[in-house]
Amino acid sequence: MAWLESDTPARSLRIGVVQIDPSFVDSPEKMRQATDAMKDSIDLVLWPESTIGTYSTEVGSLNEMVQDISIAKPPFINTDCAKDMPHWLLVGGRTFQPGNADEGPYWQTAFLIDDQGRVQGTYKKRHLIPIGEFVPFEKNFPALHDLAQLSEYIEPGHLDDPLAIAGGPSVGVLICYEDLIESAARRTVDLGAQVLVGLINASAFETVEALEQHRRLSLLRTIENRRCFVRCAGTGVSCYISHTGREIQRIATLDQGHFVANVPLLTSSTIYRMFGCWTPWFMVLALIIRFCTKTRGSNPLQPPLA
């Protein structure tokens, strides 16, 4: 394991992580206070999923995120807290097509905002949670949506592309439980992601066990893809995981806090990344072939060679 840990490039990305429950009214103010308290030279700051509100896809900067029902859906969020930062910000919210503020559909979205307050890129969550965000076959049978008591229609995104930070680093974004889906992480790494980032709300889960289980399952994505993983969760677990699956930094569950991580930017590949879920089957086949070969070589009924 030691040689894997030392096999890191000189180039890195300094990422600040803020863990504040976004369900509270004053959470954006607290997130800004925590961000300012870090006082370090930071390239990118992470705020959790569901922090910045719901806006039209035509909104292109923080200055345009005003409390206007033509471009935003209530409840309105105080986005002034995100302005005038000396570094880039990756923060979770939602978007809708212009004119669809009332009925949607909506996309769970990560906004990449530069140090001038401009939206430089967005990522829309690709894998929705059944029953929580949608009902299977609800488009064919709309009554299923009402039966599940879902108030809004959420659509999945379709692009796996990582987001590019100033200077070129590519960040692969996963929202909520997407860090449990191996294909989601593998596809964004295939497209050039040098580090993985997870934006998570998690305020619906009040038990430490559920939050800790989520974190442990996400460890697999780092090992499979040989990429460092930085998780920013509203109620936990926010942490920095090395590309070998070792947790370097963390904030306790159901707590408030922040940390700064110096995260290596990696580009190497792995067998799992090339073959995906076929990898364990190849290994099983190799073991079977090895077992059969060894058994044949030790067969007592086989005549000795002359």
C-alpha positions as CSV (number, residue, x, y, z in Angstrom):
1,M,0.0,0.0,0.0
2,A,2.8,2.4,0.8
3,W,4.1,2.4,-2.8
4,L,0.7,3.2,-4.1
5,E,0.4,6.2,-1.7
6,S,3.7,7.6,-2.9
7,D,2.8,7.2,-6.6
8,T,1.2,10.7,-6.8
9,P,2.0,13.6,-9.2
10,A,3.4,16.9,-8.1
11,R,0.3,18.7,-9.4
12,S,-2.6,19.0,-7.0
13,L,-5.8,20.9,-6.3
14,R,-6.5,22.6,-3.0
15,I,-10.1,21.9,-2.1
16,G,-12.0,23.4,0.9
17,V,-15.0,21.4,2.2
18,V,-17.8,22.9,4.2
19,Q,-20.3,20.6,6.2
20,I,-23.4,22.6,7.1
21,D,-27.0,21.2,7.0
22,P,-28.6,23.0,3.9
23,S,-32.1,22.5,5.3
24,F,-31.7,25.4,7.7
25,V,-32.8,28.9,6.6
26,D,-29.5,30.5,7.5
27,S,-27.3,27.7,6.1
28,P,-25.8,29.8,3.3
29,E,-24.6,32.4,5.8
30,K,-23.0,29.7,7.9
31,M,-21.4,28.2,4.9
32,R,-19.9,31.5,3.9
33,Q,-18.6,32.0,7.5
34,A,-17.0,28.6,7.5
35,T,-15.5,29.3,4.0
36,D,-14.0,32.6,5.2
37,A,-12.6,30.9,8.3
38,M,-10.4,28.6,6.3
39,K,-8.3,31.5,5.2
40,D,-6.0,29.2,3.2
41,S,-5.1,29.5,-0.4
42,I,-7.9,27.4,-2.0
43,D,-8.6,26.6,-5.6
44,L,-12.1,25.2,-5.1
45,V,-14.6,25.3,-2.3
46,L,-17.4,22.7,-2.0
47,W,-20.9,23.4,-0.5
48,P,-23.4,20.5,-0.2
49,E,-26.2,19.5,-2.5
50,S,-29.5,21.5,-2.2
51,T,-27.8,24.7,-1.0
52,I,-28.2,27.4,-3.6
53,G,-31.9,27.1,-4.7
54,T,-33.7,26.4,-8.0
55,Y,-33.0,28.5,-11.1
56,S,-33.6,28.7,-14.8
57,T,-30.9,27.2,-17.0
58,E,-30.5,30.7,-18.6
59,V,-29.1,32.1,-15.4
60,G,-25.3,32.6,-16.0
61,S,-24.0,34.2,-12.8
62,L,-24.6,34.9,-9.1
63,N,-25.6,38.4,-10.0
64,E,-28.5,37.0,-12.0
65,M,-29.7,34.8,-9.2
66,V,-32.3,37.2,-7.8
67,Q,-35.6,36.5,-6.1
68,D,-37.8,36.7,-9.2
69,I,-40.3,33.9,-9.9
70,S,-39.6,34.3,-13.7
71,I,-36.1,32.8,-13.2
72,A,-36.3,31.1,-9.8
73,K,-38.6,28.9,-7.8
74,P,-39.4,29.6,-4.1
75,P,-38.3,29.2,-1.5
76,F,-35.7,31.8,-2.4
77,I,-32.1,31.3,-1.2
78,N,-29.7,34.0,-0.1
79,T,-27.2,33.6,-2.9
80,D,-25.4,36.9,-1.9
81,C,-23.4,34.7,0.6
82,A,-21.6,33.0,-2.4
83,K,-20.5,36.3,-4.0
84,D,-17.1,37.9,-4.0
85,M,-15.1,34.8,-3.2
86,P,-11.4,34.7,-4.2
87,H,-11.7,31.1,-5.4
88,W,-14.1,28.9,-7.4
89,L,-17.2,27.3,-5.8
90,L,-18.9,24.0,-6.6
91,V,-22.4,24.0,-5.0
92,G,-25.6,22.0,-5.4
93,G,-29.0,23.4,-6.4
94,R,-31.6,22.7,-9.1
95,T,-32.4,24.0,-12.6
96,F,-35.4,24.1,-15.0
97,Q,-35.9,25.1,-18.5
98,P,-37.0,28.8,-19.0
99,G,-40.7,29.2,-18.4
100,N,-41.1,25.9,-16.4
101,A,-40.5,27.3,-12.9
102,D,-44.0,26.2,-11.6
103,E,-44.3,22.7,-13.0
104,G,-40.8,21.6,-14.0
105,P,-39.4,19.2,-14.7
106,Y,-36.3,20.0,-12.6
107,W,-32.8,18.7,-12.6
108,Q,-30.6,18.2,-9.5
109,T,-27.7,20.3,-10.5
110,A,-24.2,21.2,-9.4
111,F,-23.1,24.7,-10.3
112,L,-19.4,25.5,-10.9
113,I,-18.9,29.2,-10.2
114,D,-15.7,31.1,-10.8
115,D,-14.1,33.8,-8.7
116,Q,-16.0,36.4,-10.7
117,G,-19.3,34.9,-9.8
118,R,-19.9,33.4,-13.3
119,V,-21.4,30.0,-13.9
120,Q,-18.6,28.1,-15.8
121,G,-20.4,24.8,-16.0
122,T,-23.2,22.7,-14.6
123,Y,-23.6,19.0,-14.0
124,K,-27.0,17.4,-13.8
125,K,-27.5,14.3,-11.7
126,R,-27.8,11.2,-13.9
127,H,-29.1,8.5,-11.5
128,L,-32.2,9.4,-9.6
129,I,-33.4,7.6,-6.5
130,P,-36.5,5.5,-7.1
131,I,-39.6,6.5,-5.1
132,G,-37.7,9.4,-3.6
133,E,-37.2,11.4,-6.8
134,F,-39.2,9.4,-9.4
135,V,-41.4,6.4,-9.8
136,P,-40.5,3.7,-12.4
137,F,-42.8,3.9,-15.4
138,E,-44.4,7.2,-14.2
139,K,-44.2,8.7,-17.7
140,N,-46.5,5.9,-19.0
141,F,-48.6,5.8,-15.9
142,P,-48.8,9.3,-14.3
143,A,-51.0,8.0,-11.5
144,L,-47.9,6.3,-10.0
145,H,-46.3,9.7,-9.4
146,D,-49.3,10.9,-7.4
147,L,-49.6,7.5,-5.6
148,A,-46.0,8.0,-4.3
149,Q,-47.0,11.5,-3.2
150,L,-44.2,13.2,-5.2
151,S,-44.9,16.8,-5.5
152,E,-42.4,17.5,-8.4
153,Y,-41.1,15.9,-11.5
154,I,-37.3,15.4,-11.5
155,E,-35.5,14.5,-14.7
156,P,-32.1,12.7,-15.0
157,G,-29.2,14.4,-16.7
158,H,-27.5,12.8,-19.7
159,L,-23.9,14.1,-19.7
160,D,-21.0,12.4,-17.9
161,D,-18.4,15.1,-18.7
162,P,-16.3,16.4,-15.8
163,L,-16.2,20.1,-15.0
164,A,-13.0,22.1,-15.7
165,I,-11.5,24.3,-13.1
166,A,-9.3,27.3,-13.9
167,G,-5.9,26.1,-15.0
168,G,-7.3,22.9,-16.4
169,P,-8.0,20.4,-13.6
170,S,-11.0,18.2,-14.4
171,V,-13.4,17.3,-11.6
172,G,-15.8,14.4,-11.9
173,V,-19.0,15.3,-10.0
174,L,-21.4,12.8,-8.3
175,I,-24.6,14.0,-6.6
176,C,-26.1,12.2,-3.5
177,Y,-26.2,8.4,-3.9
178,E,-24.4,8.5,-7.3
179,D,-21.2,7.7,-5.5
180,L,-22.6,4.2,-4.9
181,I,-22.9,3.5,-8.6
182,E,-19.7,2.2,-10.2
183,S,-20.6,3.1,-13.7
184,A,-21.3,6.8,-12.8
185,A,-17.8,7.3,-11.5
186,R,-16.1,5.2,-14.2
187,R,-17.7,7.1,-17.1
188,T,-16.7,10.5,-15.8
189,V,-13.1,9.2,-15.2
190,D,-13.1,7.9,-18.8
191,L,-13.9,11.4,-20.0
192,G,-10.9,12.8,-18.1
193,A,-11.8,13.4,-14.5
194,Q,-8.6,13.7,-12.4
195,V,-10.4,13.8,-9.1
196,L,-13.9,12.7,-7.9
197,V,-16.2,15.0,-5.9
198,G,-19.4,14.2,-4.2
199,L,-22.1,16.8,-3.2
200,I,-24.5,15.3,-0.7
201,N,-27.4,16.6,1.3
202,A,-28.2,13.6,3.6
203,S,-30.3,15.7,6.0
204,A,-33.1,13.1,5.6
205,F,-31.0,10.5,7.4
206,E,-30.7,11.2,11.1
207,T,-28.8,8.1,12.1
208,V,-25.0,7.9,12.1
209,E,-25.2,4.3,10.8
210,A,-26.9,5.3,7.6
211,L,-24.4,8.1,6.9
212,E,-21.4,5.9,7.7
213,Q,-22.7,3.1,5.5
214,H,-23.0,5.6,2.6
215,R,-19.4,6.7,3.1
216,R,-18.0,3.2,3.3
217,L,-19.7,2.1,0.1
218,S,-18.3,5.1,-1.7
219,L,-14.7,4.0,-0.9
220,L,-14.9,1.5,-3.7
221,R,-15.1,4.2,-6.3
222,T,-11.6,5.5,-5.3
223,I,-10.0,2.1,-5.6
224,E,-11.8,1.1,-8.8
225,N,-10.7,4.3,-10.7
226,R,-7.5,5.2,-8.9
227,R,-8.8,8.7,-8.2
228,C,-9.0,10.7,-4.9
229,F,-12.5,11.3,-3.7
230,V,-13.6,14.4,-1.8
231,R,-17.1,14.2,-0.2
232,C,-19.1,17.3,0.9
233,A,-22.2,16.2,2.8
234,G,-24.6,18.5,4.6
235,T,-24.8,16.2,7.7
236,G,-21.9,13.9,7.0
237,V,-19.8,12.2,6.2
238,S,-17.6,14.9,4.6
239,C,-14.2,13.5,4.0
240,Y,-11.1,13.3,1.8
241,I,-10.3,9.7,0.6
242,S,-7.0,8.9,-1.1
243,H,-6.9,6.9,-4.4
244,T,-6.1,3.8,-2.4
245,G,-9.2,4.0,-0.2
246,R,-7.5,5.5,2.9
247,E,-9.5,8.2,4.6
248,I,-7.1,11.2,5.1
249,Q,-9.5,13.9,6.6
250,R,-13.1,13.9,7.8
251,I,-15.8,15.8,9.7
252,A,-17.8,13.9,12.2
253,T,-21.4,13.0,11.3
254,L,-24.3,15.3,12.3
255,D,-21.7,18.0,13.0
256,Q,-20.7,21.3,11.5
257,G,-17.2,22.0,10.3
258,H,-14.7,22.5,7.4
259,F,-11.3,21.4,6.2
260,V,-8.8,22.0,3.4
261,A,-7.4,19.1,1.4
262,N,-4.4,19.1,-0.9
263,V,-5.7,16.6,-3.5
264,P,-3.4,15.0,-6.1
265,L,-4.6,15.1,-9.7
266,L,-4.3,11.6,-11.2
267,T,-4.5,10.3,-14.7
268,S,-3.5,6.7,-14.5
269,S,-5.8,3.9,-15.4
270,T,-6.9,0.6,-13.7
271,I,-8.0,-2.8,-15.0
272,Y,-11.4,-2.3,-13.4
273,R,-11.8,1.1,-15.2
274,M,-11.1,-0.6,-18.6
275,F,-13.4,-3.6,-18.1
276,G,-15.8,-2.5,-15.5
277,C,-18.0,-5.2,-13.9
278,W,-16.5,-7.8,-16.3
279,T,-13.3,-7.7,-14.2
280,P,-14.4,-10.0,-11.4
281,W,-15.7,-12.5,-13.9
282,F,-12.4,-12.5,-15.7
283,M,-10.7,-13.2,-12.4
284,V,-13.1,-16.1,-11.6
285,L,-12.4,-17.6,-15.1
286,A,-8.7,-17.2,-14.5
287,L,-9.0,-19.1,-11.2
288,I,-11.0,-21.9,-12.8
289,I,-8.4,-22.3,-15.5
290,R,-5.6,-22.3,-13.0
291,F,-7.4,-24.9,-10.8
292,C,-8.1,-27.2,-13.8
293,T,-4.5,-26.9,-15.0
294,K,-3.1,-27.6,-11.6
295,T,-5.4,-30.6,-11.0
296,R,-4.5,-32.1,-14.4
297,G,-0.8,-31.7,-13.6
298,S,-1.1,-33.6,-10.3
299,N,-3.4,-36.5,-11.6
300,P,-2.1,-39.7,-10.2
301,L,-3.6,-41.7,-13.0
302,Q,-1.6,-39.8,-15.6
303,P,1.4,-42.0,-16.8
304,P,4.9,-40.6,-16.1
305,L,6.8,-39.2,-18.9
306,A,9.4,-41.5,-20.5
